[in-house]
């Protein structure tokens, strides 16, 4: 249980790549009195939320809102468009791509994992030409879907989804395009319609600045049509009943009413700032963070400049240093939470989140904590990363 009796002074600096800090006005909205989710007031509210979330995903098509994590939204996407033993192509970019295809295997889906030959796929974004080459060889169209991660949170890489769509089209292949943008939506530009995604998956706890608990599936007309004929058993995740009930602002099961209050508030904040301004802010903070990492003389986990993430920066620690010991020191000494290395990167890197409700001074505090922690661990930075970031931002 969380100990509230020894709360450290000052604020906690939460700089993991999600859950991200929740703005106070969003927290206040979540605390509003719960209303009848079958009453007329909720129906009107539900329609406003459904209309607002379409703007966030940049789509005119339906967006499913589930009481679920991003993992639940993964499962919803797969079970609505695939059949048992269908072959699906997954492009490996990191731990979350791996977890997604592991989930698909548990559902009885035939998984094929690809990546760029001769490269560490955990350090480079999606190479769309690899997908196109594989699809051209699939002359019988056995592959039913291509699954890619838009922003790979474990490695700090953002991939070009439009290029993937063009690769599928160039191969003249009918495969669906399923995209995990759990950490991308609201922080990195994403255009569900214009980029030709068939299902876009996301969650509430990243760029949308909410606690965990809401998952999303943005759909295409093609995905909806395919879902009418697929055979994987499903009930809670089924799109058909939700689509019908959403027409009047309701859900067939109990929605997360209070989290939806928060979603409505966060979307209002985002529309007031403007999506393009939000994306520019994230890019600016990410650049400042990369300047700091370079000044420290450390490596960015992402080696592909075209795939640098605006959401987080993965920092590879020097040989002999344990990244988790550094994270422990930062938390205990400076009340700073940094993201851990996941999967094969455990102990080898840490992650600095600069997403959601984050500004220049928030980032500078995090960088100061990292720099002091590096010194405490016996590492002498090449230069001050804090100063380098300041020079970039001022």
Steps between C-alpha positions, in 0.01 A plus 500: 500500500619852420644664813360849534655570840854563373422710195817680383495877477431668169345348193571161352661517157335226296705460183426144400350459150153446648295509701574869457417778748127574523416875496312626807198608297472148359523352849228737618273401214544131583377577852162629376197313628424185303178516298266238356675350197156412357345842561442779244780721636760230442382435143564863409837489674594174327437649157729795583779266611466282190511805274801640684707183482458487122680836482787366710547200268440721194223278371140524388453130574383344830735475799429226754546604865556207738541475874840336450872553475687524172552124521125451502476726194762279328284196560187682384667588170616146433180315594279724288682461167673161506410131493672214682829403330506812283855602410599845626822692439653679801794739462730486803611837640522424871335348804147619426506361147611171658225505764240567234599205284522280812138594574407410141655154542286439808194573285598226254627736232787393273767762572792588274753751635719700265758778526785657309762234431842581641369764739406501866128559450477647851707797381337581166151598389283293269652453155193497275697344213543181707121478537445563129753232404334244726151579374608470136608144573157422648336440163217296657417784740529277804606796714184663631647791695818698553560617858741780581570722800481872430693616808701219661514605865768248596758643262399859424426459130216638289440327167359633174150351476414666169805328347365165623162572343670588170706180517185288541336680210810472282499123554132500394424300812161497679646463852355721770728752669481486882694767688592522867508870589447449872771754582478699179147640497496850645880534501621411149310593187271223383241505221282192507309578181771667292758234584267213415498314831224240531515476880692744718547395862565737788462553873411779740815525712750651259445808284137526604618581857260266682547218747510150348162343432374595153598325176415604145449342157465746213347316204488514121199401285702202376569382855133531593398293198758230577379487861154394384639167377786408735479190719715553813266481803444833671237674705620800699736609219247463216464816294149440368303562820721794596460661157123474525476633856749781433260650246305640795796560732475179704693174544370142527702452821580742781748764377766661719281802565738701716802429283290620208444826688878528509528411132254774411706749703834390354364525146379853577851590618652349186264678262570831676876453461460364147623160387776642281625713790500192724703301248746790456540527880578130526754520219671798665526328839629182335771693318608665823519161669713360217736798531543412867568133427763589239667745739521230767685284248230230509324316221140538393344153476345607170768510229267616224478883489183471293335304782590706807197500726339824621349300788810370681873459470672168571845548656759221489714499814880452488647151528511389861215722615165353605223721364257384768738601779519843342119514486480394865739776601307762299176398670633484855720809483310731263142365494543440127347199323672385180387217275671163528655304217265227379566149373855453377582861593437447872778668699664630183298815444250736660228707340419868544136576428416849369139447404159630586486773766867588472678830434853638489547539875358153568752351260788708638426372851511142373827558315654654812400195700651268239824697485542499879416129512760420234759681709396309810549175309859598420445609140658826392300646209693636205311829543199622692185370334297746703690794350473351150124468534475853643693640206265325259182609676577863579 
